[in-house]
Amino acid sequence: MATEAELKAAGDKYVPKDYDPALYKLRHSLAHVLAQAVVEKFPQAKPTIGPPIEFGFYYDFDLDVNPTEGDLEWISNRMRQIIKGKHPFKVREISADEGRVLFKDNPYKLDLIDGLTKGQDEYGNASTDAPTLTVYQQDTFTDLCRGPHVGTTGDLDPKGFKIQQVTGSYWRGKSDNKMLKRFHATAWASGEDLKAHLARLEEAERRDHRKLGRELDLFANEAVFGSGFPMLLPKGATIRRILETFITEYERRAGYQHVFTPDIAKKELYKISGHWDHYKDSMFPPMDMGEGGSDDEELCLRPMCCPHHIQVYKSKARSYRDLPIRIAELGNMYRFERSGVVGGLSRVRCMTLNDAHLFVRPDQVKDEIAGVIRLMKRAYADLGITEYRFRLSKHDPLNPDPKKRDKYVDNPAMWESSIQMLRDVLTESGVPFFEADGEAAFYGPKIDVQVKDVMGREETLSTIQADQHLPSQFALEYKDSDDTPKRPVMIHRGVISTMERMMSYLIELYAGAFPVWLAPVQVAIVPIGDRHFEFAQKLADALLDKDFRVDADLSAKRMNAKIRDAQLQKIPYILVIGDKEMEANAVAVRLRTGEDLGAKPVPEFVALLEQANRSRTLKLVP
């Protein structure tokens, strides 16, 4: 039997990668404190599991009553009493038989014990861990647990947690099991940290792109389309069109050639590329076109554009003088995301990627990737994206889980040389970066650009991949200077991600208040009375002729209501027109922020609007 110190040290290995160990321990410990309080309040409750999660923890209970707000307040107060008791977290090793006696009245703990002895983790998945069973006890509560925990409940801040809600959850996530009560809580090292987190939650709710998408008439999700297929409304479509023009202009100036390729192809194409073997779980099922004749084939909606762009490269013979070849497309792709994770614009099943593939000689790889990084930085600067960092995403050949280890193509020499290529480019470009195992594409490593949302969570927005695998799969060649065939390196890159994900990110970044050049409506014209309508309409027509986006409010609403509507729609400029303005051929300019710029001659305002639009400034007054 291991000593208590050894058992506690062994528990440290269960802290997930990239999770702060101190936060993990205190959240895990608070989960046990909550379980004690819940069982004291509801003696019939049967605890199941209670792990730390991103911003706190949850604990599931078999409980046949619905806790009230008063119950949750009682549980929170009781947790604070337990914390102040400074009870030590004691651990000891037990045998399976001892555990079955200890938890004889809890079928969920018995299920866990049976699974652990068969080499499964607490979720019923295969595990390589040895089946060592341990229990932790604080005060009067004992739980089957592998740890780790803080030393005593006194190490927890009684003001550092908040029970947020109770929801339903099936045991082990299977709908044929019993529905449990899941207690959700957020937990932090101090009360001040908790307050800061709650403020971030409030800000995140204010910026939520799904909420703003409804309020600003940008997009809608219709049940009849199915999950993951959002519909862009006119204003959302306008933003997307501007983004597409924005990035294609940058690409054209950087020497990219734009193409259109089919959204669908024979399954054979994806078997050659390897997507069918490595990615088919994320693809829609093939369409069987019938038996016999020319229709005897299976067609697939594409999950990626790379096999299609390879066909563009193969459409003619290539010389070393032709390279680099930069092929770009706003490509539609289809991925079978699980219904539980799709939502809004950030996770969808049909998407349009700002995609490109560069076919280069080995001696061109570094310069071309450095060029992509420069292009990405310029695009980010125009969009106002400033908080991001670079990640070198590698494969994971040493992962003990064979599923995670074997999902990558088996070519150690290729992986080593491709990783070194990207590492050299990042180093020579002078950009700070970090490395991460298990984040690569199945065919090669990549540079991922990680951006933060308001909650501080990171997501990949842009990616650059070095690929020596697909050129080999498709036997790509070019004739070198000595007339011998050589194989190009393929660089996959997406500068501004998919149109859907970029829109969702920008909606939250700007909190719906888009900069002038990207705003779906740039100018709202508000005539005070009916006699000002004609002037307002002529001004709107003149601005439309200059390709500005204008909305003249000729409704019967009062002036203040029209101004308020324009501010709620976050329109950058609001032009009020009355008798004085008509006489002087001027407009009273207000900003959506409420600032009043006063009366300006129409030509002066047009010049201001042109400058703001042309410069892509993030300011309303350049």
Secondary structure, DSSP 4 states (H G I P E B T S, - for coil): ---HHHHHHHHGGGSPTTS-HHHHHHHHHHHHHHHHHHHHH-TT-EE----B-SSEEEEEEE-SS---HHHHHHHHHHHHHHHHTT-B-EEEEE-HHHHHHHTTT-HHHHHHHHHHHTTB-TTS-B--S---EEEEEETTEEEE------SBGGGS-TTSEEEEEEEEEEGGG-TTSPEEEEEEEEE-SSHHHHHHHHHHHHHHHHH-HHHHHHHTT-EE--GGG-TT--EE-HHHHHHHHHHHHHHHHHHHHTT-EE----SEEEHHHHHHHSHHHHHGGGSPPPEE--SSGGG--EEEE-S-SHHHHHHHHTTS--BTTT-SEEEEEEEEEE----TTT-BTTTB-SEEEEEEEEEEE-GGGHHHHHHHHHHHHHHHHHHHT---EEEEEEE--TT-SSHHHHTTS-S-HHHHHHHHHHHHHHHHHHT--EEEEET-SBTTB-EEEEEEE-TTS-EEEEEEEEEESHHHHHTT--EE-TTS-EEPPEEEEEEEEEEHHHHHHHHHHHHTT---TTT-S--EEEEESSGGGHHHHHHHHHHHHHTT--EEE--SSS-HHHHHHHHHHTT-SEEEEE-HHHHHHTEEEEEETTS-EEEEEEHHHHHHHHHHHHHHT-SSS--
